[in-house]
Amino acid sequence: QVQLVESGGGLVQAGGSLNLSCTATRPTFTSLTMAWFRQAPGKDREFVASITGSRSLSISDSMKARFTISREYAKNTVYLQASSLKPEDTAVYFCAAAWAVRGSAYNIGGSYDYWGLGTQVTVSS
């Protein structure tokens, strides 16, 4: 079992930046593909970005210009950073982890085995 704990959410002004962290409890963190999803009120969950154990990245096309993902093995932590935030970035941001992702299905929620509880990000205009 892997537990994921997100942190770093809160209230941000439009145009500001975002730094979220997700720490995994298992020492086999290096084997996991990690990802961030988000869910805005009244909308479906949306893929943001993923990073494999070998640091191969996948980022949603609509977010590539403003979002990035990274990981720090020594801290079992994956990060999501974003800039030029917009009110439409308001959402609950979820961290997810997978032992193996089939093919290139990094953007599919069903590919992931574990989920954090989420952290709220609110972007004010």
Beta strands, then each sheet from edge to edge (+ up, - down):
strand 1: 4-7
strand 2: 10-13
strand 3: 18-24
strand 4: 33-39
strand 5: 45-51
strand 6: 57-59
strand 7: 67-72
strand 8: 77-82
strand 9: 91-98
strand 10: 114-115
strand 11: 119-124
sheet 1: 1+ 3- 8+ 7-
sheet 2: 2+ 11+ 9- 4+ 5- 6+
sheet 3: 2+ 11+ 9- 10+
end
